[in-house]
Structure formats: C-alpha cells, structure tokens
Amino acid sequence: MRRRRTASTAGMRTIALAIALALIDSPAAAGTRTEEPARPAPEKQERSKFPDAFASRREKKLGEAGNRELATVKTEKAVVDGLVWLARHQAPDGSWAYGQLTKICSRSGPCTADAQHVTDNYNSGLTGLALLAFLGAGHGVESKETFDGRLEGGRTAGDVVAKGVSWALNRLAAKGHFTAGDMPFMYNEAALTCALVEAFAMSPGSVPTEAASKAVVFLVEAQRPNPGGSGFWGWRYMDLATVRRQQRSLPLDSSFLSDSDTSATAWCVQALASARYAGIPVPDQSFSGAFDFIESTTGADGIAGYQDRSQAGQAVAGGGDHFEYHSASISAMNMIVRCHAKGDPKDSFLSSGAAFILKDLPKVGLPDSKTGDHLSVDYCYWYYGTYALRHLDGPGVPKRTGKRWGPWYTKVCAALLTLQVPSVAMPARDSNDRPACRHGGWLTPDRWGAHYGGPIYQTAMAVMTLQAPYRYRSALVKNT
C-alpha cells in the first residue's frame, strides 16, 4: 500500500500558480480580443487524505435483495463483472480504444458488430469513463483487488488504473488538453479530466499536482462568455480558444463565442465539481456562469432545452436517431448542473424535473422487428436520471422521501441487469483458451453507443449508474 499524505502548502501554492499563469497567458489577458471578462483567481482549498465526497466508495453499504435504496449483492456483482470486462478490454498502451476491440476481442465472440460505426475519435473520453468506473468502486492506483483472480496476467485493479492514468498523463498537452491536434473535443476533455482529478484525490502521488491543475485550468479557460457581456456561460464541443482562433479572420460574432449546450456543460461541471472535491481550486464564477446558462435553457413543467428554452422537449439529433429519444435526459443534465452550481434543495426545477423524469422510467422493451435494437435503451439518460434523483432524493439526503429515488433506482437496476452479458452459465474460456470475451459487458447499443463509443462507453456508463448509491455524496447535503 502506498503511504497517503496530505497536500502541502507548497503544493497548493503550485496549483494557484499554475492557474494564475494560465490566466495571465490567456487570450483575454493578452489584450488581443477582450470580449469576455477576466477570469478570477480561484480560492485555495485544502484536501484531506481521502476527501469526504469520495469516502463512501470505501464504505459501501449493501441492502437486501429487495431494498430499493442501496446497492445490493446482485448490483455489486454486476459492477465487478463490468470492471473485469473493462480490464479485459484495456489496450496495451493503457487506454480504452473503440478501434482496438477487434484486436483485443476473441475471434469466437467479438464484442462489436460489423454494423457498428467504429472510430478512435473518442478514445480520451472512453479512457476517462473506464477509469471513472474503477475509481467509482473505490479502486485507486494502490488497489490490490484481483476480483478473485479474474484479471489476466496477475494484474490488480490498481494496475489497471495506474496504466490508464499513465496513458492520460503522457497524453496531456502543454495547454492542458488530452485530444490530439489543435481542436480539443470537450466531452473527451471533461471525462478524462474528471478521472484524473479523482485519481489525484483518491491516491495522492499518483497524479502530479501540476498535471491535475493544468487539466482543470483548460476546462475553466474553455468556458464560453455570457452573451450579455458580463460573466460566463456554458460549454460546447470546442473550447473557447479554438473558437477564437477560427474567428480571428472574421467579424466578431458574440453569439458564436457564447454557443453552449446542456450536455457538454453537464460533463464539464461534473469534472469541475470533482476537482473541487479533490481540493483543486475552481473559480466560483465557473459554476455561477454554468447556472446562468442552464437557467436560460429551462422551460416549464420540468422540461429543458438543449441550447435554449425554445428547444425544450425537442429531440437532439445523433447517429442513432432510430432509437427513442428521451427528452427527460436534458432535464436530468439541467438538474445535475443546478445541484453542483448552487446546491439549493429549494430550487423548484429540481422537483418539476424529477417529476418529468419519473414519467419515463427505464425499460428494455422488445427488440425492434427491423433492426433488432432495443429502441428504448439509453445509457446516457439512465446515468443522468439516476444521478439527478440520487442528489435530490437518494441515500443520505436529509428529509428525503425516497418516492423519487426508489422507483427509479429499482427500474434502472432491473434494466441494466437484464442487458448485461452474464458471466455465469457460460464457458469460462473461449476456444482460444482466453477468458470469454463478452462476459460482464453491456453490448446492447443505444442511440449514442453504436456510433460514438460502443461497448466501452456502454459498460462504463452502466457500471457508474449502478454505483450511484455510494459513488458520490449528494451535492445538496451541505445546503439542506
């Protein structure tokens, strides 16, 4: 076991210095284009050996089989089986790569179908999601867990995490992003930054302070300016610096600079919230700006829009548009941002949004007669719906009723357990004498997985959804 130590004052000064240098070097500070406000220096925050926000991961409480409030033996088995699947499909370089599955998977039972759209554009994000699944189960780089010897090569969960973190650190560019090239993709950045700061918090020494702060600085600097001219706004696919470069030869378009969406904003806010939990400074204005953006997308009756309130209830187009669209997914993302940005349990949208989510409970349904797909499956919706309700009404929330969390968690667990490829009642090894490749994974696609991340995305999201009772404390607890 590695010896844990608290961050020193010098270490925290290094964080503050790194952020200050990034702010000084920003385009706004350079004076070339000053349409967005100067970004304030964040307050210094100390971190404990194992921050309270993550402590529940090592203090899991299991309920009985019929308990609707907590993780159960069945859900925890599903989590372990999913982690073993993820470990089995980690690339040799430590990443998780959709395009590598055809090389990693056994020929007798590959985990991807020929019809799926395989791409390596999202490997940074997939690596972040896979790491988050391990970290969410309480496994940092020091973990000695072997899952009863099921990890190949005598590896431990800590080895898997350490290799993924090493890949991320080697990938981290001088400007703080992970995506190769000059156009960082914010979903990739948010997911891998979130994983890096959680590893930093859970296993001090595994991630250099400067590296964690650099990645956080990039997210802070990527935030778009408020179109009203004062303060900040949300996030979009591209970071602000990239947008500014594209506009240098064009007339200034403030609406393009402020272009934001609820989904990218929710992912970035979650990463910055984990950074704060880890003791890494984040400006308050980043959260207040995100809240202002989300307010501008909020409609009536718990419904919210993707980019503004006029879109409330409208479908967001994607690669798998033949799947059912769950408009409550945007409401759930809206709620997540509100919980982290203000954490006000009296926020009326939290109640109306929850009511809207509960009108569309998770279900698998019958396969479509034309495509064979289960069209109601949506791992992204189920993930965000679960965490929105967990913050509002889940375990450990004072004055909770359980009337929102209980029905949802029961249904989402049932759906996910149905969809997971079982790791029992099948041969332990395939014809090539390798562990059966598909066992423990979530291979049934949804509207996003088949085109953007495949079974790596699906399995990581499913695992994190099942971890909801203990993965984070409620963001509303401190203000309840």
Kinemage of the C-alpha trace (Angstrom):
@kinemage 1
@onewidth
@group {chain A} dominant
@subgroup {mainchain}
@vectorlist {calphas} color= white
{ca met a 1} P 0.000 0.000 0.000
{ca arg a 2} L 1.244 3.451 -0.800
{ca arg a 3} L 1.545 5.848 2.049
{ca arg a 4} L -1.047 8.587 1.826
{ca arg a 5} L -0.125 12.159 2.532
{ca thr a 6} L -1.932 15.434 2.577
{ca ala a 7} L -1.138 18.186 0.123
{ca ser a 8} L 1.470 20.592 1.430
{ca thr a 9} L 1.117 24.342 1.458
{ca ala a 10} L 3.792 24.462 -1.217
{ca gly a 11} L 1.745 22.028 -3.298
{ca met a 12} L -1.346 24.177 -3.036
{ca arg a 13} L 0.691 27.223 -3.992
{ca thr a 14} L 1.797 25.319 -7.061
{ca ile a 15} L -1.854 24.839 -8.015
{ca ala a 16} L -2.621 28.514 -7.546
{ca leu a 17} L 0.496 29.471 -9.510
{ca ala a 18} L -0.382 27.131 -12.360
{ca ile a 19} L -3.861 28.625 -12.645
{ca ala a 20} L -2.562 32.168 -12.338
{ca leu a 21} L -0.023 31.565 -15.115
{ca ala a 22} L -2.722 30.107 -17.323
{ca leu a 23} L -4.922 33.118 -16.729
{ca ile a 24} L -2.088 35.533 -17.454
{ca asp a 25} L -1.316 33.697 -20.684
{ca ser a 26} L -4.939 33.562 -21.819
{ca pro a 27} L -6.076 35.379 -24.983
{ca ala a 28} L -8.227 37.710 -22.912
{ca ala a 29} L -5.258 38.757 -20.803
{ca ala a 30} L -3.136 39.258 -23.911
{ca gly a 31} L -5.381 42.121 -24.920
{ca thr a 32} L -5.916 40.997 -28.475
{ca arg a 33} L -9.636 40.291 -28.047
{ca thr a 34} L -11.248 41.323 -24.809
{ca glu a 35} L -14.898 40.491 -25.333
{ca glu a 36} L -15.056 38.133 -22.327
{ca pro a 37} L -14.342 39.180 -18.727
{ca ala a 38} L -11.063 38.417 -16.993
{ca arg a 39} L -11.205 35.148 -15.127
{ca pro a 40} L -10.772 35.475 -11.361
{ca ala a 41} L -8.142 33.557 -9.423
{ca pro a 42} L -9.854 30.740 -7.517
{ca glu a 43} L -9.692 30.390 -3.789
{ca lys a 44} L -7.180 27.951 -2.349
{ca gln a 45} L -8.699 24.773 -0.927
{ca glu a 46} L -7.063 22.133 1.217
{ca arg a 47} L -7.781 18.458 0.638
{ca ser a 48} L -7.847 15.554 3.057
{ca lys a 49} L -6.211 12.161 2.620
{ca phe a 50} L -9.444 10.823 1.166
{ca pro a 51} L -11.974 13.613 0.526
{ca asp a 52} L -15.395 13.168 2.125
{ca ala a 53} L -17.043 13.389 -1.299
{ca phe a 54} L -15.373 10.101 -2.280
{ca ala a 55} L -15.226 8.381 1.107
{ca ser a 56} L -18.462 6.462 0.578
{ca arg a 57} L -16.740 4.452 -2.157
{ca arg a 58} L -14.786 2.635 0.520
{ca glu a 59} L -17.684 2.484 2.933
{ca lys a 60} L -20.244 0.757 0.710
{ca lys a 61} L -23.461 -0.338 2.366
{ca leu a 62} L -25.406 -3.132 0.711
{ca gly a 63} L -29.122 -3.582 1.126
{ca glu a 64} L -31.144 -6.760 0.946
{ca ala a 65} L -32.204 -8.062 -2.441
{ca gly a 66} L -35.468 -6.141 -2.288
{ca asn a 67} L -34.032 -2.914 -0.901
{ca arg a 68} L -34.751 -0.089 -3.312
{ca glu a 69} L -32.422 2.411 -1.647
{ca leu a 70} L -28.948 0.854 -1.698
{ca ala a 71} L -26.708 -1.253 -3.865
{ca thr a 72} L -27.346 -4.977 -3.473
{ca val a 73} L -25.288 -8.128 -3.811
{ca lys a 74} L -26.659 -8.505 -7.349
{ca thr a 75} L -25.826 -4.955 -8.417
{ca glu a 76} L -22.346 -5.179 -6.905
{ca lys a 77} L -21.703 -8.436 -8.739
{ca ala a 78} L -22.755 -6.679 -11.929
{ca val a 79} L -20.329 -3.835 -11.128
{ca val a 80} L -17.454 -6.277 -10.571
{ca asp a 81} L -18.272 -8.214 -13.745
{ca gly a 82} L -18.344 -4.919 -15.662
{ca leu a 83} L -14.972 -3.862 -14.258
{ca val a 84} L -13.466 -7.216 -15.212
{ca trp a 85} L -14.838 -6.723 -18.750
{ca leu a 86} L -13.282 -3.246 -18.896
{ca ala a 87} L -9.935 -4.541 -17.629
{ca arg a 88} L -10.030 -7.306 -20.262
{ca his a 89} L -10.528 -4.708 -22.993
{ca gln a 90} L -7.880 -2.200 -21.922
{ca ala a 91} L -5.446 -1.594 -24.772
{ca pro a 92} L -1.770 -2.470 -24.279
{ca asp a 93} L -0.863 1.228 -24.011
{ca gly a 94} L -3.271 1.713 -21.076
{ca ser a 95} L -6.084 3.420 -22.967
{ca trp a 96} L -9.537 2.173 -23.875
{ca ala a 97} L -9.997 2.421 -27.626
{ca tyr a 98} L -13.066 1.509 -29.629
{ca gly a 99} L -10.956 0.761 -32.690
{ca gln a 100} L -8.756 -1.668 -30.725
{ca leu a 101} L -11.597 -4.013 -29.798
{ca thr a 102} L -11.294 -6.028 -32.986
{ca lys a 103} L -7.691 -6.810 -31.977
{ca ile a 104} L -8.420 -7.401 -28.291
{ca cys a 105} L -11.636 -9.397 -28.581
{ca ser a 106} L -11.549 -13.152 -29.160
{ca arg a 107} L -12.489 -14.236 -32.666
{ca ser a 108} L -15.141 -16.640 -31.436
{ca gly a 109} L -17.231 -13.957 -29.783
{ca pro a 110} L -16.248 -10.338 -30.531
{ca cys a 111} L -17.888 -7.553 -28.553
{ca thr a 112} L -18.645 -5.352 -31.562
{ca ala a 113} L -20.891 -5.973 -34.524
{ca asp a 114} L -19.712 -5.294 -38.053
{ca ala a 115} L -22.539 -2.802 -38.472
{ca gln a 116} L -21.334 -0.599 -35.633
{ca his a 117} L -19.584 2.630 -36.545
{ca val a 118} L -16.095 2.152 -35.077
{ca thr a 119} L -13.995 5.281 -34.517
{ca asp a 120} L -10.989 6.249 -32.430
{ca asn a 121} L -12.031 9.905 -32.137
{ca tyr a 122} L -13.252 9.440 -28.583
{ca asn a 123} L -10.515 7.324 -27.016
{ca ser a 124} L -9.586 10.012 -24.471
{ca gly a 125} L -13.189 10.213 -23.316
{ca leu a 126} L -13.601 6.425 -23.254
{ca thr a 127} L -10.437 6.094 -21.192
{ca gly a 128} L -11.814 8.675 -18.785
{ca leu a 129} L -15.122 6.825 -18.442
{ca ala a 130} L -13.437 3.456 -17.869
{ca leu a 131} L -11.139 4.938 -15.221
{ca leu a 132} L -14.104 6.617 -13.535
{ca ala a 133} L -15.833 3.243 -13.310
{ca phe a 134} L -12.868 1.791 -11.411
{ca leu a 135} L -12.443 4.882 -9.250
{ca gly a 136} L -16.182 4.889 -8.504
{ca ala a 137} L -15.809 1.426 -6.981
{ca gly a 138} L -13.065 2.727 -4.692
{ca his a 139} L -10.120 1.391 -6.715
{ca gly a 140} L -7.229 3.843 -6.971
{ca val a 141} L -3.737 3.016 -8.173
{ca glu a 142} L -2.911 1.361 -4.847
{ca ser a 143} L -5.814 -1.132 -5.018
{ca lys a 144} L -4.747 -4.759 -4.610
{ca glu a 145} L -8.133 -6.128 -5.681
{ca thr a 146} L -7.879 -9.011 -8.159
{ca phe a 147} L -11.588 -9.909 -8.308
{ca asp a 148} L -10.800 -13.463 -7.249
{ca gly a 149} L -8.004 -13.768 -9.764
{ca arg a 150} L -10.190 -12.877 -12.742
{ca leu a 151} L -7.832 -10.179 -14.057
{ca glu a 152} L -5.450 -11.612 -16.629
{ca gly a 153} L -1.711 -11.669 -16.076
{ca gly a 154} L -1.956 -11.477 -12.301
{ca arg a 155} L -2.970 -7.832 -12.502
{ca thr a 156} L -4.770 -5.878 -9.814
{ca ala a 157} L -7.404 -3.182 -10.184
{ca gly a 158} L -4.682 -0.735 -9.152
{ca asp a 159} L -2.523 -1.884 -12.056
{ca val a 160} L -5.381 -1.235 -14.465
{ca val a 161} L -5.959 2.262 -13.075
{ca ala a 162} L -2.249 3.090 -12.939
{ca lys a 163} L -1.787 2.142 -16.574
{ca gly a 164} L -4.763 4.251 -17.637
{ca val a 165} L -3.577 7.233 -15.590
{ca ser a 166} L -0.086 6.897 -17.074
{ca trp a 167} L -1.566 6.975 -20.585
{ca ala a 168} L -3.541 10.105 -19.692
{ca leu a 169} L -0.501 11.874 -18.242
{ca asn a 170} L 1.559 11.051 -21.331
{ca arg a 171} L -1.293 12.385 -23.454
{ca leu a 172} L -1.641 15.666 -21.545
{ca ala a 173} L -0.559 18.539 -23.771
{ca ala a 174} L 1.203 21.672 -22.616
{ca lys a 175} L -2.052 23.603 -22.892
{ca gly a 176} L -3.863 21.142 -20.638
{ca his a 177} L -5.944 19.129 -23.106
{ca phe a 178} L -5.836 15.431 -23.997
{ca thr a 179} L -7.304 15.378 -27.507
{ca ala a 180} L -4.629 15.108 -30.175
{ca gly a 181} L -4.332 18.008 -32.599
{ca asp a 182} L -5.458 21.615 -32.379
{ca met a 183} L -9.169 21.054 -31.815
{ca pro a 184} L -9.882 19.532 -28.383
{ca phe a 185} L -13.274 17.861 -28.038
{ca met a 186} L -14.868 18.890 -24.756
{ca tyr a 187} L -16.579 15.578 -23.999
{ca asn a 188} L -13.163 13.881 -24.155
{ca glu a 189} L -11.594 16.603 -22.040
{ca ala a 190} L -14.274 16.592 -19.355
{ca ala a 191} L -14.347 12.817 -18.889
{ca leu a 192} L -10.592 12.339 -18.709
{ca thr a 193} L -10.054 15.426 -16.534
{ca cys a 194} L -12.694 14.131 -14.131
{ca ala a 195} L -10.882 10.796 -13.937
{ca leu a 196} L -7.503 12.440 -13.441
{ca val a 197} L -8.633 14.654 -10.565
{ca glu a 198} L -10.445 11.778 -8.856
{ca ala a 199} L -7.300 9.645 -9.094
{ca phe a 200} L -5.379 12.630 -7.712
{ca ala a 201} L -7.775 12.776 -4.765
{ca met a 202} L -8.052 9.074 -4.037
{ca ser a 203} L -4.395 8.142 -4.497
{ca pro a 204} L -2.152 11.095 -3.589
{ca gly a 205} L 1.086 10.857 -5.507
{ca ser a 206} L -0.446 9.050 -8.467
{ca val a 207} L -1.082 12.273 -10.365
{ca pro a 208} L 1.272 15.266 -10.120
{ca thr a 209} L -0.396 18.370 -8.736
{ca glu a 210} L 0.731 20.376 -11.758
{ca ala a 211} L -0.852 17.909 -14.179
{ca ala a 212} L -4.203 17.848 -12.370
{ca ser a 213} L -4.315 21.645 -12.145
{ca lys a 214} L -3.314 22.036 -15.798
{ca ala a 215} L -6.238 19.898 -16.949
{ca val a 216} L -8.636 21.825 -14.699
{ca val a 217} L -7.295 25.146 -15.998
{ca phe a 218} L -8.058 24.015 -19.528
{ca leu a 219} L -11.705 23.315 -18.644
{ca val a 220} L -12.017 26.670 -16.871
{ca glu a 221} L -10.497 28.510 -19.831
{ca ala a 222} L -12.691 26.585 -22.292
{ca gln a 223} L -15.907 28.014 -20.821
{ca arg a 224} L -17.797 30.388 -23.107
{ca pro a 225} L -18.543 34.032 -22.194
{ca asn a 226} L -22.022 35.187 -21.244
{ca pro a 227} L -23.712 36.679 -24.339
{ca gly a 228} L -24.902 39.542 -22.154
{ca gly a 229} L -21.322 40.763 -21.910
{ca ser a 230} L -20.697 40.075 -18.233
{ca gly a 231} L -19.696 36.789 -16.648
{ca phe a 232} L -19.510 33.289 -18.058
{ca trp a 233} L -21.826 30.793 -19.705
{ca gly a 234} L -21.719 27.114 -20.672
{ca trp a 235} L -19.521 24.800 -22.737
{ca arg a 236} L -19.829 23.408 -26.258
{ca tyr a 237} L -17.971 20.857 -28.395
{ca met a 238} L -14.980 23.171 -28.905
{ca asp a 239} L -13.052 25.126 -26.315
{ca leu a 240} L -13.095 28.919 -26.341
{ca ala a 241} L -9.501 29.285 -27.572
{ca thr a 242} L -10.266 27.198 -30.656
{ca val a 243} L -13.350 29.280 -31.399
{ca arg a 244} L -11.354 32.467 -31.016
{ca arg a 245} L -8.728 31.215 -33.468
{ca gln a 246} L -11.431 30.429 -36.004
{ca gln a 247} L -12.873 33.919 -35.663
{ca arg a 248} L -9.682 35.944 -35.969
{ca ser a 249} L -10.184 36.488 -39.699
{ca leu a 250} L -13.924 37.013 -39.382
{ca pro a 251} L -16.159 39.762 -37.987
{ca leu a 252} L -16.696 39.316 -34.276
{ca asp a 253} L -19.743 37.144 -33.615
{ca ser a 254} L -20.515 37.175 -29.898
{ca ser a 255} L -23.309 34.605 -30.292
{ca phe a 256} L -20.853 32.096 -31.759
{ca leu a 257} L -18.398 32.741 -28.935
{ca ser a 258} L -21.165 32.055 -26.388
{ca asp a 259} L -22.558 28.992 -28.167
{ca ser a 260} L -23.176 26.346 -25.465
{ca asp a 261} L -25.218 23.213 -24.864
{ca thr a 262} L -26.602 21.438 -21.802
{ca ser a 263} L -24.843 18.121 -22.374
{ca ala a 264} L -21.279 19.428 -22.730
{ca thr a 265} L -21.927 21.810 -19.841
{ca ala a 266} L -23.104 18.993 -17.560
{ca trp a 267} L -19.994 16.916 -18.260
{ca cys a 268} L -17.676 19.880 -17.641
{ca val a 269} L -19.460 20.899 -14.449
{ca gln a 270} L -19.202 17.358 -13.106
{ca ala a 271} L -15.448 17.383 -13.760
{ca leu a 272} L -15.008 20.753 -12.058
{ca ala a 273} L -17.116 19.593 -9.110
{ca ser a 274} L -14.806 16.588 -8.678
{ca ala a 275} L -11.837 18.952 -8.909
{ca arg a 276} L -13.229 20.997 -6.053
{ca tyr a 277} L -13.903 17.874 -4.016
{ca ala a 278} L -10.270 16.919 -4.632
{ca gly a 279} L -9.081 20.271 -3.291
{ca ile a 280} L -8.139 21.738 -6.674
{ca pro a 281} L -9.237 25.382 -6.884
{ca val a 282} L -12.037 26.240 -9.313
{ca pro a 283} L -13.394 29.792 -9.663
{ca asp a 284} L -16.887 30.288 -8.249
{ca gln a 285} L -17.704 32.159 -11.449
{ca ser a 286} L -17.315 28.961 -13.468
{ca phe a 287} L -20.219 27.447 -11.565
{ca ser a 288} L -22.334 30.602 -11.470
{ca gly a 289} L -21.849 31.029 -15.221
{ca ala a 290} L -22.945 27.455 -15.828
{ca phe a 291} L -26.018 28.063 -13.690
{ca asp a 292} L -26.879 31.202 -15.677
{ca phe a 293} L -26.644 29.241 -18.917
{ca ile a 294} L -28.813 26.423 -17.579
{ca glu a 295} L -31.404 28.940 -16.408
{ca ser a 296} L -31.623 30.235 -19.977
{ca thr a 297} L -32.495 26.723 -21.220
{ca thr a 298} L -35.140 25.977 -18.601
{ca gly a 299} L -38.758 25.690 -19.733
{ca ala a 300} L -41.959 24.882 -17.889
{ca asp a 301} L -43.136 21.662 -16.227
{ca gly a 302} L -39.654 20.249 -15.655
{ca ile a 303} L -38.715 20.330 -19.339
{ca ala a 304} L -35.496 21.961 -20.565
{ca gly a 305} L -33.880 22.716 -23.916
{ca tyr a 306} L -30.551 21.583 -25.270
{ca gln a 307} L -29.287 25.114 -26.021
{ca asp a 308} L -32.152 27.405 -25.063
{ca arg a 309} L -35.657 27.122 -23.646
{ca ser a 310} L -37.291 27.337 -27.079
{ca gln a 311} L -35.926 23.820 -27.696
{ca ala a 312} L -37.496 22.351 -24.553
{ca gly a 313} L -38.785 18.875 -25.330
{ca gln a 314} L -37.204 18.736 -28.791
{ca ala a 315} L -35.023 15.783 -29.747
{ca val a 316} L -31.253 16.146 -30.009
{ca ala a 317} L -30.105 14.575 -33.269
{ca gly a 318} L -27.413 11.910 -33.232
{ca gly a 319} L -26.086 8.897 -35.047
{ca gly a 320} L -28.765 6.568 -33.705
{ca asp a 321} L -31.907 8.561 -34.374
{ca his a 322} L -33.952 5.413 -34.939
{ca phe a 323} L -33.781 4.886 -31.161
{ca glu a 324} L -36.364 6.501 -28.910
{ca tyr a 325} L -35.401 9.954 -27.738
{ca his a 326} L -35.849 10.606 -24.012
{ca ser a 327} L -36.331 14.357 -23.598
{ca ala a 328} L -36.068 13.971 -19.838
{ca ser a 329} L -32.339 13.360 -20.301
{ca ile a 330} L -31.836 17.104 -20.830
{ca ser a 331} L -33.893 17.813 -17.711
{ca ala a 332} L -31.641 15.450 -15.752
{ca met a 333} L -28.494 17.169 -17.027
{ca asn a 334} L -30.026 20.532 -16.145
{ca met a 335} L -30.635 19.249 -12.614
{ca ile a 336} L -27.061 17.976 -12.266
{ca val a 337} L -25.671 21.409 -13.133
{ca arg a 338} L -28.031 23.068 -10.662
{ca cys a 339} L -27.025 20.660 -7.889
{ca his a 340} L -23.316 21.327 -8.338
{ca ala a 341} L -23.525 25.016 -9.232
{ca lys a 342} L -25.816 26.185 -6.416
{ca gly a 343} L -26.886 23.135 -4.476
{ca asp a 344} L -30.200 24.698 -3.473
{ca pro a 345} L -32.653 21.992 -2.342
{ca lys a 346} L -35.475 24.542 -2.664
{ca asp a 347} L -34.805 25.070 -6.375
{ca ser a 348} L -38.250 24.489 -7.897
{ca phe a 349} L -36.866 22.955 -11.099
{ca leu a 350} L -35.378 20.066 -9.127
{ca ser a 351} L -38.868 18.963 -8.145
{ca ser a 352} L -40.507 19.568 -11.505
{ca gly a 353} L -37.570 18.000 -13.352
{ca ala a 354} L -37.735 14.923 -11.132
{ca ala a 355} L -41.453 14.572 -11.806
{ca phe a 356} L -40.789 14.754 -15.547
{ca ile a 357} L -38.042 12.115 -15.313
{ca leu a 358} L -40.307 9.743 -13.392
{ca lys a 359} L -42.780 9.791 -16.280
{ca asp a 360} L -40.180 7.950 -18.374
{ca leu a 361} L -38.772 5.111 -16.275
{ca pro a 362} L -36.036 2.850 -17.664
{ca lys a 363} L -37.155 -0.205 -19.617
{ca val a 364} L -35.546 -2.598 -22.077
{ca gly a 365} L -38.557 -3.468 -24.206
{ca leu a 366} L -38.737 -5.901 -27.074
{ca pro a 367} L -36.235 -5.772 -29.951
{ca asp a 368} L -37.271 -3.788 -32.996
{ca ser a 369} L -38.567 -6.026 -35.792
{ca lys a 370} L -36.448 -4.230 -38.421
{ca thr a 371} L -33.142 -3.519 -36.674
{ca gly a 372} L -33.165 -5.893 -33.739
{ca asp a 373} L -32.241 -2.991 -31.455
{ca his a 374} L -33.929 -2.338 -28.131
{ca leu a 375} L -35.044 1.159 -29.049
{ca ser a 376} L -35.855 2.388 -25.539
{ca val a 377} L -32.338 1.747 -24.202
{ca asp a 378} L -30.378 4.937 -23.423
{ca tyr a 379} L -27.391 4.566 -21.092
{ca cys a 380} L -26.766 8.319 -21.066
{ca tyr a 381} L -30.318 9.099 -19.976
{ca trp a 382} L -30.251 6.376 -17.361
{ca tyr a 383} L -26.933 7.661 -15.985
{ca tyr a 384} L -28.048 11.284 -15.713
{ca gly a 385} L -31.526 10.423 -14.498
{ca thr a 386} L -30.024 8.253 -11.781
{ca tyr a 387} L -27.609 10.899 -10.521
{ca ala a 388} L -30.145 13.724 -10.720
{ca leu a 389} L -32.520 11.752 -8.485
{ca arg a 390} L -29.699 10.486 -6.282
{ca his a 391} L -28.642 14.074 -5.460
{ca leu a 392} L -32.236 15.082 -4.787
{ca asp a 393} L -33.694 12.067 -3.008
{ca gly a 394} L -31.075 9.342 -2.699
{ca pro a 395} L -29.363 7.709 0.279
{ca gly a 396} L -28.025 10.125 2.887
{ca val a 397} L -30.115 13.115 1.807
{ca pro a 398} L -31.842 14.696 4.833
{ca lys a 399} L -35.630 14.990 4.663
{ca arg a 400} L -35.737 12.664 1.684
{ca thr a 401} L -38.873 10.668 0.959
{ca gly a 402} L -37.416 8.014 -1.325
{ca lys a 403} L -40.516 8.342 -3.500
{ca arg a 404} L -38.412 9.644 -6.383
{ca trp a 405} L -35.208 7.677 -5.918
{ca gly a 406} L -36.752 4.321 -5.041
{ca pro a 407} L -38.970 3.730 -8.111
{ca trp a 408} L -36.274 4.959 -10.495
{ca tyr a 409} L -33.379 3.006 -8.991
{ca thr a 410} L -35.415 -0.192 -8.954
{ca lys a 411} L -36.215 0.160 -12.654
{ca val a 412} L -32.751 1.208 -13.781
{ca cys a 413} L -31.135 -1.687 -11.913
{ca ala a 414} L -33.599 -4.151 -13.424
{ca ala a 415} L -32.945 -2.831 -16.925
{ca leu a 416} L -29.166 -2.854 -16.570
{ca leu a 417} L -29.036 -6.321 -15.036
{ca thr a 418} L -31.171 -7.607 -17.909
{ca leu a 419} L -28.849 -6.120 -20.526
{ca gln a 420} L -25.525 -7.257 -19.075
{ca val a 421} L -23.978 -10.329 -20.691
{ca pro a 422} L -23.936 -12.821 -17.805
{ca ser a 423} L -20.619 -14.131 -16.556
{ca val a 424} L -22.143 -17.400 -15.349
{ca ala a 425} L -23.929 -20.233 -17.161
{ca met a 426} L -21.371 -19.843 -19.966
{ca pro a 427} L -17.938 -21.422 -20.523
{ca ala a 428} L -15.295 -19.583 -18.542
{ca arg a 429} L -12.958 -19.595 -21.526
{ca asp a 430} L -13.391 -19.393 -25.276
{ca ser a 431} L -11.991 -21.665 -27.976
{ca asn a 432} L -8.693 -19.764 -27.917
{ca asp a 433} L -8.315 -20.520 -24.199
{ca arg a 434} L -8.895 -16.874 -23.262
{ca pro a 435} L -11.475 -15.634 -20.771
{ca ala a 436} L -14.802 -15.425 -22.559
{ca cys a 437} L -14.672 -12.008 -24.121
{ca arg a 438} L -18.233 -10.817 -23.843
{ca his a 439} L -18.932 -11.833 -20.258
{ca gly a 440} L -19.779 -8.912 -17.981
{ca gly a 441} L -20.095 -6.296 -20.708
{ca trp a 442} L -23.059 -4.243 -21.857
{ca leu a 443} L -23.074 -4.908 -25.593
{ca thr a 444} L -26.639 -3.855 -26.426
{ca pro a 445} L -26.269 -0.478 -28.182
{ca asp a 446} L -28.214 2.718 -27.611
{ca arg a 447} L -28.572 5.865 -29.730
{ca trp a 448} L -25.073 7.038 -28.710
{ca gly a 449} L -23.044 3.883 -28.101
{ca ala a 450} L -23.318 2.312 -31.541
{ca his a 451} L -21.812 5.409 -33.160
{ca tyr a 452} L -19.547 7.033 -30.594
{ca gly a 453} L -18.090 4.605 -28.089
{ca gly a 454} L -19.548 1.136 -28.430
{ca pro a 455} L -19.454 -1.375 -25.596
{ca ile a 456} L -16.684 0.500 -23.741
{ca tyr a 457} L -18.945 3.518 -23.381
{ca gln a 458} L -21.992 1.376 -22.633
{ca thr a 459} L -20.259 -0.745 -19.990
{ca ala a 460} L -18.598 2.178 -18.218
{ca met a 461} L -21.845 4.155 -18.103
{ca ala a 462} L -23.790 1.135 -16.834
{ca val a 463} L -21.244 0.441 -14.098
{ca met a 464} L -21.237 4.056 -12.924
{ca thr a 465} L -25.029 4.100 -12.891
{ca leu a 466} L -25.138 1.046 -10.621
{ca gln a 467} L -22.574 2.733 -8.337
{ca ala a 468} L -24.856 5.729 -7.718
{ca pro a 469} L -25.796 4.947 -4.076
{ca tyr a 470} L -22.167 5.288 -2.980
{ca arg a 471} L -20.137 6.892 -5.778
{ca tyr a 472} L -20.732 10.481 -4.586
{ca arg a 473} L -22.426 12.112 -1.665
{ca ser a 474} L -25.385 14.291 -2.579
{ca ala a 475} L -24.369 17.757 -3.741
{ca leu a 476} L -27.381 19.096 -1.807
{ca val a 477} L -26.368 17.735 1.610
{ca lys a 478} L -24.265 20.737 2.620
{ca asn a 479} L -27.159 23.110 1.914
{ca thr a 480} L -30.092 21.024 3.161
